[in-house]
């Protein structure tokens, strides 16, 4: 196994964080925050105690606005297009609440769509319909083009990287097709912000802080292009002169977490997003090469998939939840066990998910292989 690229990123990522208690290979669930992000959130919380929550929030306005600008840039949008929320799910709820599409409107999404997303679409009276995909669950671009031409839905909802499988969807190609067809594209970037390129031309990009951006939990983002934002109706509009998307931010919020996210995003930019993506892709390839077949576990993703997420199907008779518990308690290895309820339209059984971040080493992966 060759060395991983950009080892300086791995070293700096490790140095910037508290020492882990074991081997943390679970960034698709929640990454480890840096000292700076932790300290920024704590500093703001202390300001709230000293000055009062709303005074402290007003004092952080400039920093939060810089954060909106940088986060908007990751999605190819502007600061005015960005609203902070509490999670990716909260962002989707804010979008659907404001959009007010007619009941029965059709929404095209992946057969392997995240189950809570499907539940939200149905809650708002929308009708999910499957996008055509290939054998690994990747959208079939030519077939999607035919669908958009023949029977366009109200919008396309595309989960860029699913949580149960490290397959990168062809979002740029789908965005171009949607633009040509006049169909909005909503991109769930919960697993791709900080992991893959999300500046792809989608009309909406939403995601979370806690995964690959390595920010605090309890913070999400919703980015909406102005043409679509004008179609949204907030419960309470913002005053004149305030960007319309600000009306979709909750007033009672974990502002300290937003501050921590802004710092984490700044660290992501300083590391160089392209270099980050190259190293994460190489880590994913190394993970698959090292783990496939070990102890009867099989890798689902193509070996060269450009993501750091790998999912393993178990050998016959092995309980995935028990395996995950054993790896944690006996070996100090943190992973996720994913049940088929996560994506019932695609999953046929549980999987073990491995999602290392920049600080992962070949030694970590080989230790996991030995434990399996």
NORGI-V657967 format. One record per residue. RES is the residue in one letter. BURIAL is + if it has 16 or more other ideal C-beta (glycine too) atoms within 10 Angstrom, else -. Layout:
[[RES	BURIAL] [RES	BURIAL]]
//
This chain:
[[X	-] [X	-] [X	-] [X	+] [X	-] [X	+] [X	-] [X	-] [X	+] [X	+] [X	-] [X	+] [X	+] [X	+] [X	-] [X	+] [X	+] [X	-] [X	-] [X	-] [X	-] [X	-] [X	+] [X	+] [X	+] [X	+] [X	+] [X	+] [X	+] [X	+] [X	+] [X	+] [X	+] [X	+] [X	-] [X	-] [X	+] [X	+] [X	-] [X	+] [X	+] [X	-] [X	-] [X	+] [X	+] [X	-] [X	+] [X	+] [X	-] [X	-] [X	-] [X	-] [X	+] [X	-] [X	-] [X	+] [X	+] [X	-] [X	-] [X	+] [X	-] [X	-] [X	-] [X	+] [X	-] [X	-] [X	+] [X	+] [X	+] [X	+] [X	+] [X	+] [X	+] [X	+] [X	+] [X	+] [X	+] [X	+] [X	+] [X	+] [X	+] [X	+] [X	+] [X	+] [X	+] [X	+] [X	+] [X	+] [X	+] [X	+] [X	+] [X	+] [X	+] [X	+] [X	+] [X	+] [X	-] [X	+] [X	+] [X	-] [X	+] [X	-] [X	-] [X	-] [X	-] [X	-] [X	+] [X	+] [X	+] [X	+] [X	+] [X	+] [X	+] [X	+] [X	+] [X	-] [X	+] [X	+] [X	-] [X	+] [X	+] [X	-] [X	-] [X	+] [X	-] [X	+] [X	-] [X	+] [X	-] [X	-] [X	+] [X	+] [X	+] [X	-] [X	-] [X	-] [X	+] [X	+] [X	+] [X	-] [X	+] [X	-] [X	-] [X	+] [X	+] [X	-] [X	+] [X	+] [X	-] [X	-] [X	-] [X	-] [X	+] [X	+] [X	+] [X	+] [X	+] [X	+] [X	+] [X	+] [X	+] [X	+] [X	+] [X	+] [X	+] [X	+] [X	+] [X	+] [X	+] [X	+] [X	+] [X	-] [X	+] [X	+] [X	+] [X	+] [X	+] [X	+] [X	-] [X	-] [X	+] [X	-] [X	+] [X	+] [X	+] [X	+] [X	+] [X	+] [X	+] [X	+] [X	+] [X	+] [X	+] [X	+] [X	+] [X	+] [X	+] [X	+] [X	-] [X	+] [X	+] [X	+] [X	+] [X	+] [X	+] [X	+] [X	+] [X	+] [X	+] [X	+] [X	+] [X	+] [X	+] [X	+] [X	+] [X	+] [X	-] [X	+] [X	+] [X	+] [X	+] [X	+] [X	+] [X	+] [X	+] [X	-] [X	-] [X	+] [X	+] [X	-] [X	-] [X	+] [X	-] [X	+] [X	-] [X	-] [X	-] [X	-] [X	-] [X	-] [X	-] [X	-] [X	+] [X	+] [X	+] [X	+] [X	+] [X	+] [X	+] [X	-] [X	-] [X	-] [X	+] [X	+] [X	+] [X	+] [X	+] [X	+] [X	+] [X	+] [X	+] [X	+] [X	+] [X	+] [X	+] [X	+] [X	+] [X	+] [X	-] [X	-] [X	+] [X	-] [X	+] [X	-] [X	-] [X	+] [X	+] [X	+] [X	+] [X	+] [X	+] [X	+] [X	+] [X	+] [X	+] [X	+] [X	+] [X	+] [X	-] [X	+] [X	+] [X	+] [X	-] [X	+] [X	-] [X	-] [X	+] [X	-] [X	+] [X	+] [X	+] [X	-] [X	-] [X	-] [X	+] [X	+] [X	+] [X	+] [X	+] [X	+] [X	+] [X	+] [X	+] [X	+] [X	-] [X	-] [X	-] [X	-] [X	-] [X	+] [X	-] [X	-] [X	+] [X	+] [X	-] [X	-] [X	+] [X	-] [X	-] [X	-] [X	-] [X	-] [X	+] [X	+] [X	+] [X	+] [X	+] [X	+] [X	-] [X	-] [X	-] [X	+] [X	+] [X	-] [X	+] [X	+] [X	+] [X	-] [X	-] [X	+] [X	+] [X	+] [X	+] [X	+] [X	+] [X	+] [X	+] [X	+] [X	+] [X	+] [X	+] [X	-] [X	-] [X	+] [X	+] [X	-] [X	+] [X	+] [X	+] [X	-] [X	+] [X	+]]
//
